[in-house]
Amino acid sequence: MKQKRVYLLCGVPGSGKSTWIVHRMTTNDLWISRDNIRFMLVKEDEDYFSHEDEVIRIFTQAIKNATSNDDEIENIYIDATHLNKKARDKIAFYINRNNVELNCVCFIVPKEICKERNAQREGRACVPNTVIDNMYKSFTIPGRNERFDHVYTVDENGIMKEVCL
């Protein structure tokens, strides 16, 4: 079985996670997005979190399947905020670590830039500024006590650098 690279993304809304994935994806890559799953399930007149249990179930099952299957997938991008160790540990639990390189990609973007980018979004994709403020406060970069093979940061220009832990 060919080794897969998993990229667990973390960062506040508007930090550029999804845009970064779109620019990196190739034909043998898989994008697992919690927001994409949510927007497939939630109707316009429903509360944003009305199907959260199902969103989480589908999201985590997709992660399990993608990291367990012997297929041609090379890179798996797991797209959600994953702001702190607790949130990242919940997802890492579902990743089959056999023949998988687990990487964390942290988007370190000034809060005001995140808010500017977010303001360009439409409908449910636009997050209230107060939510961005609260998420920004709770964001932490992974430390040595997390299970990543590599940790990277990405700045507001999309430049990626490896962090030495």
C-alpha positions as CSV (number, residue, x, y, z in Angstrom):
1,M,0.0,0.0,0.0
2,K,1.4,3.4,-1.0
3,Q,1.9,5.9,1.8
4,K,-0.8,8.6,2.0
5,R,-0.2,12.1,3.3
6,V,-2.9,13.6,5.4
7,Y,-3.1,17.3,5.9
8,L,-5.3,18.3,8.8
9,L,-6.0,22.0,8.4
10,C,-6.6,24.4,11.2
11,G,-7.4,28.1,11.3
12,V,-10.3,30.5,11.7
13,P,-12.9,31.2,9.0
14,G,-11.4,33.3,6.3
15,S,-7.8,32.3,6.9
16,G,-7.6,30.6,3.5
17,K,-7.9,26.9,4.2
18,S,-10.2,25.9,1.4
19,T,-8.6,28.3,-1.1
20,W,-5.2,26.7,-0.3
21,I,-6.6,23.2,-0.9
22,V,-8.1,24.2,-4.3
23,H,-4.7,25.5,-5.4
24,R,-2.9,22.2,-4.3
25,M,-5.3,19.5,-5.4
26,T,-4.4,17.0,-8.1
27,T,-6.3,14.1,-9.6
28,N,-5.1,11.7,-6.9
29,D,-6.1,13.9,-3.9
30,L,-9.2,13.9,-1.7
31,W,-10.8,16.9,0.0
32,I,-12.9,16.1,3.0
33,S,-14.7,19.3,4.1
34,R,-16.9,19.6,7.1
35,D,-18.6,22.7,5.6
36,N,-19.2,21.0,2.2
37,I,-20.9,18.1,4.0
38,R,-23.0,20.6,6.1
39,F,-24.1,22.6,3.1
40,M,-25.2,19.4,1.4
41,L,-27.4,18.5,4.3
42,V,-28.8,21.8,5.7
43,K,-31.6,23.5,3.8
44,E,-31.8,27.3,3.6
45,D,-34.6,27.6,6.2
46,E,-32.8,25.3,8.7
47,D,-30.5,26.2,11.5
48,Y,-26.8,26.0,10.6
49,F,-26.2,23.2,13.2
50,S,-29.5,21.4,12.7
51,H,-27.8,18.3,11.3
52,E,-24.6,18.5,13.2
53,D,-24.6,14.8,14.4
54,E,-25.0,13.6,10.8
55,V,-22.4,16.1,9.6
56,I,-19.9,14.7,12.1
57,R,-20.8,11.1,11.4
58,I,-20.2,11.6,7.6
59,F,-17.1,13.7,8.1
60,T,-15.4,11.1,10.5
61,Q,-16.5,8.1,8.4
62,A,-15.0,9.7,5.3
63,I,-11.7,10.2,7.2
64,K,-11.7,6.6,8.4
65,N,-12.5,5.3,4.9
66,A,-9.9,7.5,3.1
67,T,-7.1,6.5,5.5
68,S,-7.9,2.8,5.5
69,N,-8.5,2.1,1.9
70,D,-5.8,0.7,-0.4
71,D,-6.5,3.1,-3.3
72,E,-4.7,5.6,-5.5
73,I,-5.3,8.6,-3.2
74,E,-2.0,10.3,-2.4
75,N,-3.0,13.4,-0.4
76,I,-6.0,13.7,1.9
77,Y,-7.0,17.3,3.0
78,I,-9.2,17.4,6.1
79,D,-10.8,20.8,6.1
80,A,-12.4,22.3,9.2
81,T,-11.2,24.8,11.8
82,H,-9.6,22.4,14.3
83,L,-8.6,25.3,16.5
84,N,-7.1,23.5,19.5
85,K,-5.5,20.3,20.6
86,K,-8.9,18.8,21.8
87,A,-10.5,19.4,18.4
88,R,-7.4,18.0,16.5
89,D,-7.2,14.9,18.8
90,K,-10.9,14.1,18.1
91,I,-10.1,13.9,14.4
92,A,-6.7,12.2,14.8
93,F,-8.6,9.4,16.5
94,Y,-10.3,8.5,13.2
95,I,-7.2,8.5,11.1
96,N,-5.7,5.0,10.4
97,R,-2.0,5.7,11.1
98,N,-0.8,2.6,9.2
99,N,1.2,3.9,6.2
100,V,-0.1,7.4,6.7
101,E,2.0,10.6,7.2
102,L,-0.1,12.9,9.4
103,N,0.6,16.6,8.9
104,C,-1.0,19.7,10.4
105,V,-1.3,22.9,8.4
106,C,-2.0,26.0,10.6
107,F,-3.2,29.1,8.9
108,I,-1.7,32.1,10.7
109,V,-3.5,35.1,9.2
110,P,-4.2,38.4,10.9
111,K,-7.8,38.5,12.3
112,E,-8.7,41.6,10.2
113,I,-7.7,39.9,7.0
114,C,-9.8,36.9,7.9
115,K,-12.7,39.3,8.5
116,E,-12.2,41.0,5.2
117,R,-12.1,37.7,3.3
118,N,-15.1,36.5,5.2
119,A,-17.1,39.6,4.3
120,Q,-16.7,38.5,0.6
121,R,-18.6,35.3,1.3
122,E,-22.4,35.0,0.7
123,G,-25.1,33.3,2.6
124,R,-24.3,30.7,5.3
125,A,-20.7,30.7,4.3
126,C,-20.3,34.2,5.9
127,V,-19.5,33.8,9.5
128,P,-20.4,36.6,12.1
129,N,-17.4,38.7,13.1
130,T,-18.0,37.9,16.8
131,V,-17.6,34.2,16.0
132,I,-14.3,34.9,14.2
133,D,-13.2,37.0,17.3
134,N,-14.0,34.1,19.6
135,M,-12.4,31.4,17.4
136,Y,-9.2,33.6,17.0
137,K,-8.9,33.7,20.8
138,S,-9.1,29.9,21.1
139,F,-6.7,29.0,18.3
140,T,-3.5,27.3,19.3
141,I,-0.6,25.9,17.2
142,P,0.1,22.2,17.8
143,G,2.9,21.4,20.2
144,R,5.1,18.4,20.7
145,N,2.4,16.6,22.6
146,E,0.3,16.2,19.5
147,R,0.6,13.3,17.1
148,F,1.8,15.0,13.9
149,D,4.7,14.0,11.8
150,H,5.1,17.5,10.5
151,V,3.5,20.9,11.4
152,Y,3.4,23.7,8.9
153,T,2.2,27.3,8.9
154,V,0.6,29.2,6.1
155,D,0.5,33.0,6.1
156,E,-1.9,35.4,4.5
157,N,0.0,35.1,1.2
158,G,-0.3,31.3,1.1
159,I,3.4,30.8,1.9
160,M,3.9,27.5,3.7
161,K,6.8,26.9,6.2
162,E,7.5,23.9,8.4
163,V,7.6,24.5,12.1
164,C,10.3,22.8,14.2
165,L,8.7,21.4,17.3
